[in-house]
Every structure is written in C-alpha cells, then in structure tokens.
Amino acid sequence: MENRRNHWSVDETELKKDPEQYAIWRLEQRINWGLGNAKINKKELRAYWEKIDIDPLTRKALALALQ
C-alpha cells in the first residue's frame, strides 16, 4: 500500500474529475512530499514537465535523472 499524506485542503474526488490537473497535483505531491513505495512514472513526468510547480534545484536533479 502506498504511503500517502492526506491534505485537508484538497478534495481528491473533485480533483479526479480533471485527469490532467489530478496527474499534475499527484506528481507535485510525490516530488515534494515523498513517494512512499511508489515510483514516479517517467512518461507522465515528461508529459507534464512544463506544468509542474517544483523548486529549481529539484527540477535540475530530476532533469539529470531523466537523461
């Protein structure tokens, strides 16, 4: 089972109605707060690379890992 944090300010049920926004939110959460046992999907990360909001150093590190 994936270790997840519940964020009181986010209604995941509502967010799932917009698959793109949900995918972006989920990527940001995993990058910023940890993965638990799950891995980030590289294809999904590349698809939303320009849209995810992460700090510049993390972005550099992930860019190196994607090469």
C-alpha positions in Angstrom: 0.0 0.0 0.0 1.3 3.4 -0.9 2.2 5.7 1.9 0.1 8.9 1.3 -0.5 12.1 3.1 -4.0 13.4 3.3 -4.1 17.1 2.6 -7.2 18.7 4.2 -7.3 21.4 1.6 -7.6 19.1 -1.4 -10.8 17.2 -2.4 -9.3 14.4 -4.4 -12.7 13.2 -5.6 -13.3 16.6 -7.1 -9.8 16.9 -8.5 -10.0 13.5 -10.2 -12.8 15.0 -12.5 -9.9 16.8 -14.3 -7.4 14.0 -15.1 -4.6 16.4 -16.2 -4.9 18.6 -13.1 -5.0 15.4 -10.9 -1.9 14.0 -12.6 0.0 17.3 -12.1 -1.1 17.5 -8.5 -0.2 13.9 -7.8 3.3 14.4 -9.4 3.9 17.6 -7.3 2.8 15.8 -4.1 5.1 12.8 -4.8 8.1 15.0 -5.7 7.6 17.5 -2.8 6.4 15.1 0.0 7.9 11.7 -0.9 6.9 8.6 -2.8 6.3 6.0 -0.2 6.8 2.7 -2.1 5.6 4.1 -5.4 7.8 5.3 -8.3 7.2 8.3 -10.4 6.2 7.4 -13.9 8.8 8.9 -16.3 6.4 9.2 -19.2 3.9 11.1 -17.0 6.7 13.3 -15.6 7.9 14.2 -19.1 4.4 14.9 -20.3 3.7 17.4 -17.5 7.3 18.7 -17.1 6.4 22.3 -18.1 3.3 22.4 -15.9 4.5 21.0 -12.6 5.4 23.5 -9.9 8.6 22.4 -8.2 11.6 24.3 -6.9 14.5 24.9 -9.3 17.0 22.6 -7.6 14.6 19.7 -7.6 13.9 20.4 -11.2 17.6 20.2 -12.1 18.0 17.0 -10.1 15.0 15.4 -11.8 16.2 16.6 -15.3 19.5 14.8 -14.7 17.7 11.7 -13.6 15.6 11.7 -16.7 18.6 11.8 -19.1 
